[in-house]
Amino acid sequence: MVMEIKDQDYSVVYDEASATITCDGLMRLRGTEEYAPIVALLDQVKDLAPATITLDVQNLRFLNSSGINVLFKFVIDVRELGKSELVVLGSSLVPWQGKSLKNLQRLMPQLRLKFI
């Protein structure tokens, strides 16, 4: 099963075979209402509870504060459910990722963060 949200500026795709959520592009959505479809996809993945969930944001060049809050909430939800390990793949070449992704480890210390 593949779940996906595609827009001209970004995409969010979940591949069940690899339990990987891939986010690409520029996410400049306004507030929780515009992020609702993405939150719904993330909630579905969390509820599927695969042993390991990989969140690949290497090619997500921009994410505004509303989007960062969505990621933070997803990490907290995965931690609280306690059924899945979480691996986050980021890029050291994308400025917002360094600081923001490291903060995810504060929310879930066992989260594995890899910069590629």
VODO-186564 format. One record per residue (C-alpha): residue number from 1; residue in one letter; y negated, z negated, x negated. Coordinates in steps of 0.02 Angstrom, whole numbers, plus 50000, padded with zeros to 5 digits. Layout:
<pts>
@k = NUM; r = A; v = Y; w = Z; u = X
...
</pts>
This chain:
<pts>
@k = 1; r = M; v = 50000; w = 50000; u = 50000
@k = 2; r = V; v = 49827; w = 50044; u = 49939
@k = 3; r = M; v = 49670; w = 49972; u = 50019
@k = 4; r = E; v = 49504; w = 50050; u = 49975
@k = 5; r = I; v = 49320; w = 50050; u = 50012
@k = 6; r = K; v = 49225; w = 50199; u = 49946
@k = 7; r = D; v = 49038; w = 50232; u = 49948
@k = 8; r = Q; v = 48934; w = 50358; u = 49853
@k = 9; r = D; v = 48881; w = 50221; u = 49731
@k = 10; r = Y; v = 49037; w = 50113; u = 49715
@k = 11; r = S; v = 49220; w = 50091; u = 49756
@k = 12; r = V; v = 49337; w = 49944; u = 49778
@k = 13; r = V; v = 49521; w = 49987; u = 49774
@k = 14; r = Y; v = 49673; w = 49874; u = 49786
@k = 15; r = D; v = 49839; w = 49940; u = 49721
@k = 16; r = E; v = 49978; w = 49830; u = 49787
@k = 17; r = A; v = 50107; w = 49896; u = 49663
@k = 18; r = S; v = 50007; w = 49824; u = 49517
@k = 19; r = A; v = 49916; w = 49689; u = 49619
@k = 20; r = T; v = 49753; w = 49756; u = 49545
@k = 21; r = I; v = 49582; w = 49760; u = 49626
@k = 22; r = T; v = 49473; w = 49889; u = 49537
@k = 23; r = C; v = 49284; w = 49888; u = 49564
@k = 24; r = D; v = 49180; w = 50034; u = 49498
@k = 25; r = G; v = 49002; w = 50094; u = 49506
@k = 26; r = L; v = 48842; w = 50008; u = 49563
@k = 27; r = M; v = 48847; w = 49875; u = 49700
@k = 28; r = R; v = 48674; w = 49844; u = 49768
@k = 29; r = L; v = 48722; w = 49790; u = 49943
@k = 30; r = R; v = 48608; w = 49674; u = 50039
@k = 31; r = G; v = 48679; w = 49507; u = 50089
@k = 32; r = T; v = 48840; w = 49448; u = 50165
@k = 33; r = E; v = 48837; w = 49573; u = 50308
@k = 34; r = E; v = 48843; w = 49725; u = 50195
@k = 35; r = Y; v = 48974; w = 49642; u = 50083
@k = 36; r = A; v = 49085; w = 49598; u = 50233
@k = 37; r = P; v = 49209; w = 49744; u = 50210
@k = 38; r = I; v = 49231; w = 49697; u = 50026
@k = 39; r = V; v = 49255; w = 49513; u = 50071
@k = 40; r = A; v = 49385; w = 49565; u = 50201
@k = 41; r = L; v = 49481; w = 49666; u = 50069
@k = 42; r = L; v = 49474; w = 49521; u = 49945
@k = 43; r = D; v = 49534; w = 49400; u = 50081
@k = 44; r = Q; v = 49681; w = 49515; u = 50121
@k = 45; r = V; v = 49732; w = 49519; u = 49938
@k = 46; r = K; v = 49716; w = 49330; u = 49924
@k = 47; r = D; v = 49824; w = 49307; u = 50079
@k = 48; r = L; v = 49958; w = 49425; u = 50010
@k = 49; r = A; v = 49969; w = 49297; u = 49869
@k = 50; r = P; v = 50049; w = 49404; u = 49732
@k = 51; r = A; v = 50104; w = 49305; u = 49578
@k = 52; r = T; v = 49960; w = 49380; u = 49478
@k = 53; r = I; v = 49802; w = 49461; u = 49544
@k = 54; r = T; v = 49706; w = 49570; u = 49420
@k = 55; r = L; v = 49522; w = 49599; u = 49455
@k = 56; r = D; v = 49462; w = 49746; u = 49351
@k = 57; r = V; v = 49272; w = 49760; u = 49344
@k = 58; r = Q; v = 49260; w = 49851; u = 49177
@k = 59; r = N; v = 49173; w = 50000; u = 49258
@k = 60; r = L; v = 49065; w = 49901; u = 49378
@k = 61; r = R; v = 48899; w = 49938; u = 49295
@k = 62; r = F; v = 48791; w = 49835; u = 49413
@k = 63; r = L; v = 48824; w = 49692; u = 49533
@k = 64; r = N; v = 48681; w = 49601; u = 49619
@k = 65; r = S; v = 48675; w = 49414; u = 49653
@k = 66; r = S; v = 48753; w = 49434; u = 49827
@k = 67; r = G; v = 48900; w = 49526; u = 49748
@k = 68; r = I; v = 48918; w = 49395; u = 49612
@k = 69; r = N; v = 48926; w = 49262; u = 49749
@k = 70; r = V; v = 49066; w = 49363; u = 49832
@k = 71; r = L; v = 49165; w = 49360; u = 49668
@k = 72; r = F; v = 49134; w = 49173; u = 49646
@k = 73; r = K; v = 49195; w = 49137; u = 49823
@k = 74; r = F; v = 49350; w = 49245; u = 49795
@k = 75; r = V; v = 49393; w = 49148; u = 49636
@k = 76; r = I; v = 49369; w = 48981; u = 49726
@k = 77; r = D; v = 49479; w = 49040; u = 49871
@k = 78; r = V; v = 49618; w = 49098; u = 49752
@k = 79; r = R; v = 49608; w = 48932; u = 49659
@k = 80; r = E; v = 49616; w = 48830; u = 49819
@k = 81; r = L; v = 49763; w = 48930; u = 49888
@k = 82; r = G; v = 49853; w = 48897; u = 49724
@k = 83; r = K; v = 49982; w = 49036; u = 49741
@k = 84; r = S; v = 49916; w = 49169; u = 49621
@k = 85; r = E; v = 49864; w = 49179; u = 49440
@k = 86; r = L; v = 49699; w = 49272; u = 49418
@k = 87; r = V; v = 49661; w = 49392; u = 49276
@k = 88; r = V; v = 49486; w = 49467; u = 49261
@k = 89; r = L; v = 49457; w = 49621; u = 49154
@k = 90; r = G; v = 49278; w = 49650; u = 49101
@k = 91; r = S; v = 49181; w = 49756; u = 48978
@k = 92; r = S; v = 49077; w = 49687; u = 48836
@k = 93; r = L; v = 48971; w = 49844; u = 48854
@k = 94; r = V; v = 48907; w = 49799; u = 49028
@k = 95; r = P; v = 48765; w = 49671; u = 49012
@k = 96; r = W; v = 48789; w = 49571; u = 49174
@k = 97; r = Q; v = 48973; w = 49540; u = 49143
@k = 98; r = G; v = 48965; w = 49429; u = 48988
@k = 99; r = K; v = 48877; w = 49280; u = 49065
@k = 100; r = S; v = 48931; w = 49302; u = 49247
@k = 101; r = L; v = 49117; w = 49325; u = 49213
@k = 102; r = K; v = 49123; w = 49176; u = 49095
@k = 103; r = N; v = 49055; w = 49070; u = 49238
@k = 104; r = L; v = 49211; w = 49116; u = 49338
@k = 105; r = Q; v = 49313; w = 49012; u = 49215
@k = 106; r = R; v = 49209; w = 48860; u = 49262
@k = 107; r = L; v = 49266; w = 48883; u = 49442
@k = 108; r = M; v = 49447; w = 48914; u = 49394
@k = 109; r = P; v = 49485; w = 48852; u = 49217
@k = 110; r = Q; v = 49658; w = 48933; u = 49215
@k = 111; r = L; v = 49583; w = 49106; u = 49251
@k = 112; r = R; v = 49621; w = 49230; u = 49111
@k = 113; r = L; v = 49466; w = 49328; u = 49061
@k = 114; r = K; v = 49486; w = 49481; u = 48952
@k = 115; r = F; v = 49343; w = 49585; u = 48885
@k = 116; r = I; v = 49392; w = 49761; u = 48837
</pts>
